[in-house]
Each structure stands twice: as C-alpha cells, then as structure tokens.
Amino acid sequence: MVRGMSSASQDPGSALGETTHFGFRTVAAAAKAGLVREVFDSVADRYDVMNDLMSFGVHRVWKNAMLDVLNPRPGLTYLDVAGGTGDIAFRIRERVAKKGGKARIVVADINTEMLRVGRDRAIDKGIAADLEWLCLDAQSVPLPDRSVDVYTIAFGLRNVTDIRRALAEARRVLKPGGRFLCLEFSKVVLPVLDRAYDAYSFTVLPFLGRTVAHNAEAYRYLAESIRKMPPQDELAAWMADAGFANVDYRN
C-alpha cells in the first residue's frame, strides 16, 4: 500500500507514448484502455468470487488494513477509483456510519460492467442512495480541482495506460492536505516467496480464470500486469514527482 498527501500543484509533465504494455504484450497506447475494458467486461460478474479464490480471502484483510490507515471520517468527499464493484466504497460508508455521520462517496471505474455489478450489490444492501457512480478514465477525472478529500485506488493503478498521468490527476482533484491511498500488487521482497508466487501466478490463476470466470487469458493478463508495475521505491518517487508529500509505503 502506498500513500501520500497533496501538496503544491505541478504540471503532469508526461504524455502517452505511442506504445505501452498490456501484460507482456506491446500494444498501441491508445488501445490499452479498450483492452483492459474487455478483460473486466468478461469477468465482472465473477470478479469478487475470483478475488476470494485467488487470495484465499486475504484480499479482505488487505482492504481492511487500508481502511484502518484511512480511518474514514464523516463530512468528507471520498473518490474511489477503479472501485466498480464497491468493495472499498462500502467499507468507507460502513465506517463513516459507525461514527454517526455521512460522507460523499463517489465510486469511479472505466468499466460500466463493473459499475453495474457494484450498483446491484449496493441495491441489494439497501445503500445505493448513499453512493455516487461515475464512469471515468483515471487519466482524465471529470471533477474540479481541489474537490476531493480522499482518493483511493485498490488493485487498479497497474491497469492504467499512463500511471504518471493518473497520479497527476489524483493530485489535481485532491484538496491541499488531501490523502491518496493505493493498494496494489508489486515486487515481492522475500527471495523464497517470490519464486513460489511466480509459479502460483502463472499456473493457478489462469486455471481459476478458466474454470470459474471462463476466461484464462484475463487472469494471465492480471498476473502479467503485476510484473509490469514499478517497484515500491520507484512508484513512491513517481508520486513525489506528481506533487505528493509525506509519501511512504507498507509491504
């Protein structure tokens, strides 16, 4: 998990290149968002079940740890990007409600199918009226400057075509002193665990994808996309370049 605090505004200073990576493939930069959208269109209805199976339920522990760090409070505006199925937003709402208040919580995702799943879940829980739903690209957020108190993104940053541009957008929409929290897979720091994790990622994940989500390629892409994420120190440096202060990370 990486986190930072909004500071002085800076120019994004980066533009989309002609090509980028889609997992281990090189693709046109303009094509990546559509390819990512196809992946999540195909797995949206089984996405949360797959998260439980792939992580043996540990993703719930990670998300709760993120919320412990965030410690949501009433009266703030929360933007959860790449949060279509609502997992983070629901947790924010629950913790705010336990403190006897309300907050503005915006669930944002580039994928309409993921948003549909999240809205359906919210309706089933009877909390749909407490949340806003917004289809957007993290590289171009249709919100005013300095309008958000907290920006969260869980397991979504690696799917963005230009991560630096997304970080600059996060910085732009955050109020001075606002907080950015990113929960993401990155480089395994234990030498034995990294080999086991590689073996698991490229054998078990595609198998689960094929048998449960009926799409082995989607979960092969997800495993590959993790390997293309910058290591923790580099991502923290990118955040500092985007104008964030007090940047740190927790493995």
C-alpha positions as CSV (number, residue, x, y, z in Angstrom):
1,M,0.0,0.0,0.0
2,V,1.3,3.4,-1.0
3,R,0.0,6.6,0.4
4,G,0.7,10.3,0.1
5,M,-0.6,13.8,1.0
6,S,-1.5,16.5,-1.5
7,S,0.9,19.4,-1.7
8,A,1.8,22.1,-4.3
9,S,0.3,21.7,-7.7
10,Q,2.6,20.6,-10.5
11,D,2.4,20.1,-14.3
12,P,1.8,16.4,-15.1
13,G,4.8,16.6,-17.4
14,S,4.1,13.3,-19.1
15,A,2.2,12.3,-22.3
16,L,1.1,9.0,-23.6
17,G,3.7,7.3,-25.7
18,E,3.0,5.6,-29.0
19,T,3.2,2.1,-27.4
20,T,2.8,0.6,-23.9
21,H,2.5,-2.8,-22.3
22,F,-0.7,-4.9,-21.9
23,G,0.7,-7.6,-19.7
24,F,3.7,-8.9,-21.5
25,R,2.5,-7.7,-24.9
26,T,3.4,-4.4,-26.5
27,V,0.3,-2.5,-27.8
28,A,-0.6,0.9,-29.1
29,A,-1.0,3.2,-26.1
30,A,-4.4,4.3,-27.4
31,A,-5.6,0.7,-27.5
32,K,-4.8,-0.3,-23.9
33,A,-7.8,1.2,-22.2
34,G,-10.1,-0.8,-24.6
35,L,-8.2,-4.0,-24.0
36,V,-8.4,-3.5,-20.2
37,R,-12.1,-2.8,-20.6
38,E,-12.6,-6.1,-22.5
39,V,-10.9,-8.0,-19.7
40,F,-13.1,-6.7,-17.0
41,D,-16.3,-6.8,-19.1
42,S,-15.7,-10.5,-19.3
43,V,-15.1,-11.2,-15.6
44,A,-17.2,-8.5,-13.9
45,D,-19.9,-10.9,-12.6
46,R,-17.4,-13.3,-11.1
47,Y,-14.8,-10.7,-10.1
48,D,-15.4,-10.7,-6.3
49,V,-15.6,-14.5,-6.2
50,M,-12.3,-14.8,-8.1
51,N,-10.7,-12.4,-5.6
52,D,-11.7,-14.7,-2.7
53,L,-10.4,-17.7,-4.5
54,M,-7.1,-16.2,-5.8
55,S,-6.1,-14.7,-2.4
56,F,-7.8,-17.3,-0.2
57,G,-9.8,-14.4,1.2
58,V,-6.7,-12.4,2.2
59,H,-7.7,-9.5,-0.1
60,R,-10.4,-8.7,2.5
61,V,-7.7,-8.4,5.2
62,W,-5.6,-6.1,2.9
63,K,-8.6,-3.9,2.2
64,N,-9.5,-3.6,5.9
65,A,-5.9,-2.7,6.7
66,M,-6.1,0.0,4.1
67,L,-9.3,1.3,5.8
68,D,-7.6,1.2,9.2
69,V,-4.9,3.5,7.8
70,L,-7.5,5.7,6.2
71,N,-9.7,5.9,9.3
72,P,-12.7,7.4,7.4
73,R,-14.5,10.3,9.0
74,P,-17.9,11.9,8.3
75,G,-18.2,15.1,6.3
76,L,-15.5,14.4,3.7
77,T,-15.6,13.6,0.0
78,Y,-14.1,10.2,-0.9
79,L,-13.3,9.2,-4.5
80,D,-12.6,5.5,-5.0
81,V,-11.2,5.0,-8.5
82,A,-11.2,1.5,-10.2
83,G,-13.7,0.6,-7.5
84,G,-16.6,-0.6,-9.6
85,T,-17.8,-3.5,-7.5
86,G,-17.9,-1.3,-4.4
87,D,-15.7,-3.2,-2.0
88,I,-13.7,-0.1,-0.8
89,A,-16.6,2.3,-1.0
90,F,-18.9,0.0,1.0
91,R,-16.2,-0.2,3.7
92,I,-15.8,3.6,3.8
93,R,-19.5,4.1,4.1
94,E,-19.8,1.5,6.9
95,R,-17.0,3.1,9.0
96,V,-18.4,6.6,8.5
97,A,-21.8,5.4,9.6
98,K,-20.4,3.8,12.7
99,K,-19.2,7.3,13.7
100,G,-22.7,8.6,13.4
101,G,-22.3,10.6,10.2
102,K,-22.4,10.7,6.5
103,A,-19.9,11.4,3.7
104,R,-19.9,12.0,-0.1
105,I,-18.6,8.7,-1.6
106,V,-18.0,8.5,-5.3
107,V,-17.4,5.1,-6.9
108,A,-15.5,5.5,-10.2
109,D,-14.4,3.0,-12.8
110,I,-13.6,3.0,-16.5
111,N,-15.7,-0.2,-16.9
112,T,-19.5,0.1,-17.0
113,E,-20.0,-3.6,-16.3
114,M,-18.0,-3.4,-13.1
115,L,-20.1,-0.4,-12.1
116,R,-23.3,-2.3,-12.8
117,V,-22.2,-5.1,-10.5
118,G,-21.4,-2.6,-7.8
119,R,-24.7,-0.8,-8.1
120,D,-26.6,-4.1,-8.0
121,R,-24.7,-5.0,-4.8
122,A,-25.4,-1.6,-3.3
123,I,-29.1,-2.0,-4.1
124,D,-29.1,-5.4,-2.5
125,K,-27.6,-3.9,0.6
126,G,-30.1,-1.0,0.6
127,I,-27.3,1.6,0.4
128,A,-27.5,2.7,-3.2
129,A,-28.7,6.2,-2.3
130,D,-25.6,6.8,-0.2
131,L,-23.2,6.4,-3.1
132,E,-22.5,8.1,-6.4
133,W,-21.3,6.2,-9.5
134,L,-19.1,7.7,-12.2
135,C,-17.6,6.1,-15.3
136,L,-14.2,7.7,-15.9
137,D,-10.6,7.1,-17.0
138,A,-8.2,7.7,-14.2
139,Q,-6.1,9.7,-16.6
140,S,-8.8,12.3,-17.0
141,V,-11.1,12.7,-14.0
142,P,-14.1,14.9,-14.7
143,L,-14.1,16.6,-11.3
144,P,-12.9,20.1,-10.4
145,D,-9.5,20.9,-9.0
146,R,-9.2,20.6,-5.2
147,S,-12.6,19.0,-4.8
148,V,-11.8,15.7,-3.1
149,D,-10.5,15.0,0.4
150,V,-9.5,11.3,-0.1
151,Y,-8.6,9.4,-3.3
152,T,-8.3,5.6,-3.0
153,I,-7.5,3.1,-5.7
154,A,-7.2,-0.7,-5.0
155,F,-5.7,-3.1,-7.5
156,G,-6.4,-0.7,-10.3
157,L,-3.4,1.5,-10.8
158,R,-1.5,-1.1,-12.8
159,N,-4.2,-1.2,-15.4
160,V,-3.9,2.5,-16.2
161,T,-2.1,3.3,-19.5
162,D,0.0,6.1,-18.1
163,I,0.4,5.8,-14.3
164,R,2.2,9.1,-14.0
165,R,-0.7,10.9,-15.7
166,A,-3.2,9.2,-13.3
167,L,-1.1,10.3,-10.3
168,A,-1.1,13.9,-11.6
169,E,-4.9,13.7,-11.9
170,A,-5.2,12.4,-8.4
171,R,-3.1,15.2,-7.2
172,R,-5.1,17.8,-9.1
173,V,-8.5,16.8,-7.7
174,L,-7.3,16.5,-4.1
175,K,-7.6,19.4,-1.7
176,P,-4.5,20.7,-0.1
177,G,-3.8,18.2,2.7
178,G,-5.9,15.6,1.0
179,R,-4.9,12.0,1.1
180,F,-4.1,9.4,-1.6
181,L,-4.1,5.7,-0.7
182,C,-3.2,3.0,-3.3
183,L,-3.5,-0.7,-2.6
184,E,-1.6,-2.7,-5.2
185,F,0.4,-5.7,-6.0
186,S,4.1,-5.0,-6.5
187,K,7.5,-6.6,-6.2
188,V,7.8,-9.5,-3.6
189,V,10.6,-8.7,-1.2
190,L,11.2,-12.2,0.2
191,P,13.6,-14.3,-2.1
192,V,11.8,-17.6,-1.5
193,L,8.3,-16.3,-1.7
194,D,8.9,-14.6,-5.0
195,R,9.6,-17.9,-6.8
196,A,6.5,-19.5,-5.2
197,Y,4.4,-16.5,-6.1
198,D,5.6,-16.7,-9.8
199,A,4.7,-20.3,-10.0
200,Y,1.3,-19.7,-8.4
201,S,0.5,-16.7,-10.6
202,F,1.2,-18.3,-13.9
203,T,-0.4,-21.7,-13.3
204,V,-3.1,-21.4,-10.6
205,L,-4.5,-18.0,-11.6
206,P,-5.2,-18.9,-15.3
207,F,-6.6,-22.3,-14.2
208,L,-9.0,-20.5,-11.8
209,G,-9.8,-18.0,-14.5
210,R,-10.7,-20.7,-17.0
211,T,-12.8,-22.8,-14.6
212,V,-14.6,-20.1,-12.6
213,A,-14.6,-16.9,-14.7
214,H,-14.4,-18.8,-18.0
215,N,-11.5,-16.6,-19.2
216,A,-8.0,-17.9,-18.6
217,E,-6.4,-15.1,-20.7
218,A,-7.9,-12.4,-18.5
219,Y,-6.2,-13.8,-15.4
220,R,-3.0,-14.4,-17.3
221,Y,-3.1,-10.7,-18.1
222,L,-3.6,-9.8,-14.5
223,A,-0.6,-11.8,-13.4
224,E,1.5,-10.2,-16.1
225,S,0.3,-6.7,-15.3
226,I,1.6,-7.1,-11.8
227,R,5.1,-7.9,-13.1
228,K,5.0,-4.6,-15.1
229,M,4.3,-2.5,-12.1
230,P,7.2,-0.3,-11.0
231,P,8.8,-1.4,-7.7
232,Q,7.7,0.2,-4.5
233,D,10.5,2.8,-4.3
234,E,10.0,3.8,-7.9
235,L,6.2,4.3,-7.5
236,A,6.8,6.4,-4.4
237,A,9.2,8.5,-6.4
238,W,6.6,9.0,-9.2
239,M,4.1,10.1,-6.5
240,A,6.6,12.7,-5.2
241,D,7.2,13.9,-8.8
242,A,3.4,14.3,-9.2
243,G,3.4,16.7,-6.2
244,F,2.6,14.5,-3.2
245,A,4.3,15.0,0.1
246,N,4.8,12.6,3.0
247,V,4.9,9.6,0.7
248,D,5.5,6.2,2.2
249,Y,4.6,2.5,1.6
250,R,3.9,-0.6,3.6
251,N,4.7,-4.1,2.2
